[in-house]
Amino acid sequence: MSGGLVKTLMDPGQTLAALRAAPLSTGDFLKNRLAPKERRDVGNNLLLAYEHVPPADRICFFDISVTPGTNGELHQLHIEPQVQSATLQSGKIFKTAKRLKPIFYLPYRKNGTTRMKLAQPPGWGGGEVKFFATATIDGCSVYIEGPATSPKVTHANANAVQPTLATDTFLQKTAKINAKILDMDTRLGHVKKGPAVVVERPNYMVEDPLLVQAAKQQFAAWKNIPVAQVTAYSPFGAVVGVKSGGSWTFYMQKNGAFDHVPPGGGVADRSYMVLDAIEVYPNGAGMVRLLP
């Protein structure tokens, strides 16, 4: 397990440095906690359907597990419904159940919109919840709105809107991505209560061929191999939040999975690298977009 990483991630003074060092996969969990919800937009004569996490299901428990290896490993978010882990052990000598930390976890739905308010449910007695994550992002938009003490987070997906193809030019792909973003913005615009910070695909996915080549060169320099030995690249991102002093701060992580041939040749391997990590809320102006 990665107890040290959990501790540094939840320390506001170290969160950003930790995210810049450790590529994090926040997984795809807890879809069964999503509940249907409707809101009538009277002004536009619309009945809006989306999903939310009800108050009683907002809190679960987490740790972070690490794939074997010394370089380029992936740090996987581990989620369970109870504080005492059913699968993780606290140590090699004392093999007792690992005690997990509470988390607000927002699932996603393919082609859907999911929302969660970061407020502890009535009667919660497990201590203040200070960590948030949403499912791994690889094309979705994540929106953060409301007061920093109890913000609301939305995870929107538009997979079916103008699907991208392997044969698309970069310009064709960009036009389709913009159409997806507009679709998600429009859906969010009907249900949000105020301005929202937007974390979207161009923020965390490197897809411009020139920038992809630069990312491969950055990775090759780290691994001390020729860039020609980097055979494939797949982008993905993470959005996490940390609460301190009663207020939430949110961060975005831009990651890459790189397939590469090791120095000296041999069997191709896959390693993971953080390309960037930034604060997006409340201090994300100029780096991410604000939806009025």
N, C-alpha and C positions, 0 to 999 in steps of 0.2 A: 504494500500500500504506500501511499505518498502523503503521510501525515504532515511532513514538513511543508509540502506544497500547499496543502489545505490551510495550514497555519499562516503562511505568507500571503496566500490569496485573500484571506479574510482580515489581514492587517492593512488598513487603508494606506499606510505609509509604504507598503511593499507590493501592493496589488499590481500596479502597472509593470514594475520590474519583473514580477513573477510571470505575468502574461507575455512579456517580451522574450522570456526564456523557455517557456514550457508550452508546446502546442497542445491544445485542449480540444478533445472531442466531447461535446455535450450530449451526444446520443439521440435516441428517438424513443422516449419512454412515455408511459402513463396516459395513453390515448383514452383508456377506459375511464379516466377521471373527467373527461370533457362532457359537458352537458349542453343540450341545445338551448338557445335563447333567441328571442325575437325583440325587435324594437321598431316601432312605427315612426317613420319620418313623415310627419303630417305635411310639412311644407312641400315635399316632393312626391307625396302620395305613394310611399314605398313601405313595404313590410320587409324589414331587414333581418335575415337569418344568419346567425353566427354561433360559435360555441364559446363557453367560458368555463373556468374552473370554479365550482361553487366554494363558498367559504370553508365548509367542512373538509374539503379535499385539497386545500391549497398547500398544505405543509406535508412534505415527506422528508427523507433523510438521505445523506450522501457521504461518500468518500471519493477519492480519486485513486485509481489503480494505474500502474505504469507497465507498459510492455517491456520485456527484457531488452537489455542492451545498454550501452553507455552513451551512445550518440544517436540523435534522430528518433528517439522513442516517442510514442503517442501517449498522452495522459488522458485516460478515459474516465469520464464521470460515471460513478456507480450509484444507483438509486435504489432504495428499498422503502417499504411503507412503515417500518418500525425503527426505533432508535437503536435497538440491539440487532446487529446484523445476523441474518440467517446463513450467510455464506462466507463472510470475511472473518478472519481471526486476528487477534490483537498482536501476536508475535510468534516467533518460532519456538520459544521455550514455553511461554504461558499461552497455550492455545485456547484462550477464552474468546467469546464473541466480541467482535469489534464494536465499539460504541460510535455511532454515526452522528454527524452534525445536521441540524434542521436546515431545510432549503425550501424556497418557493421555486417550483419547477413548472414551466409553461410548455406543454406539448404543442405539436403542430399537426395540422390536417392538410393532406394533399388537396390543392384547389380550394382550401377553406380559409377561414379567419378564426383565430382563437385568441381569447383575451383573459387577463388575470389582473386583479387588484392585489398589490403587495401590502396586505393588511392582515394581521393575525385574526383568526376567527374568534368569536365570543367564547369565553371559557377556556381558551388555550392557556395551559400552565407550564409549557415546556421551555420557557425562557425566550428572549428576543430572537427572532429569526433574522440573520444578518447576511444571508447569501441568496442570490437568485441566479438561475440560468434558464435559458430556453433551448429547445432542441437545436442540433447542429444546423447551420444555415449554409446552403449552397445554391442560392438563387432567390430565396425568400426576402421579404422586407420585415423589419422589426421596428415597431413604433413605441415610443415612451412618452407619456403625457401625464399631466396633473402635478400635484405638489410633490416635492422631494421626500416628504414624510410618508406618503402612501401613494406612489405613482401607479398608473395602470399601464401594462405592457401588452401589445398586440403582436402576434406572429401571423403574417399573411403569406399565402402561397398562390401562385398563378401558373402552375405547370401547364394547364391546358390552353392558356392564352398564347397563340402564335408560337408553338413549340419550335425550339431551335434545332437545326439539323447539322450533322457533321460536315455537310457540303456547303453550308452557309459561308459567305465571305464575312470578314469582321464587320463590315458596314451593315450587311443584312442581319447579322446576329445582334448588333447594337440596336437596330430599329425594332427588332422583336423584343429585346430586353426592355426598351423604353415603353413598349406597349404593355408589357407585363407590369411594370412599375406603375403606369397610369391606372391600370385595372385595380391594383392593390390600394393605391392612394384613394381612388374613388370609393371603394368599399369602406375604407377606414374613415373617409370624410363624412359618411352617413352616420357613424356611431360614436366618433370621438366627441369629447366634451370641451376640448380646447386645443391649442397648438400642440403638435407632437414632433419630437425629434425622430428622424428617420435613419435607420441603418439599412442600406440597400445594396444590391448586388455589386455595383461598381466600387463601393467602399471596401469590400472585403474579398473580391475575386479578381485576380489578375487575368485578363483575357485578351488584351491587345497583344498581337504577336510580338511586337518589339519589347513590350514589358515582360511577356512570358520568357523571352530569351534572356532578358536581364535577370529575371528570377532564377532561371536555370544556371546562369553564370554565378550568381550569388551563392547558390547551393553548391556548385562545383568547387568554388573557392573554399568554402567551408569544409568540404569533404576532401579537398586536395586531389581532385581528379580533373581530367580534361572535360570540358562542357559536353563534348560529343558522347561521353559515357553516361550522361543524364538522358534516359530514354523516354521518360513520360513525366507529366506534371498534372496534378489534379488540385484545384483550389477548393477551400472550404473555410468557414468562419465560425466564430462563437461570440455570443453576447452574454455577459455576466454582470451582476450587480453586487455591490457591497454596501452594507448599512453601517454608518458610524455617526455617533452624536445625534441619532434620531433621523438622519437623512440618508438617502440612497445616492450612490454614484454608480454609473453604468459605463462599461468598457466594451470595446469591440476588438476582436483578435482576427487578424488576417493570416491564414495558414496555407501551406502547400504540402501535398504528398508527392514525393519525388521517387520515381523508379530509376535505379542507377546501377551500373556495373562497378564493383569495388575497385580500389587501386590494385593494379596487377592483374585485373581480369577476374573471371570466375562467374558464379551464378548471380544474376541480377537480384537486387535487394530493394526494399522500399524504406525510406526514411521520411521523417516529418520535420518541418521547419517553420518557425514563426517568421513571417515577412514583416509584420508590423503589429502594433497594439496601441490603441489610443483611448482616451476618455471621450465618451460621446454625450454624456448627460451628468450634470448640468452644463459642463464646459466643453461643448462640442462644436460651437459656432465656428464656421469656416472650414471644418473638416467633414461634417455631415450636414444634411439638409434639415430645415425646419418646415414642417407642413402647417400652414397657418390655420 
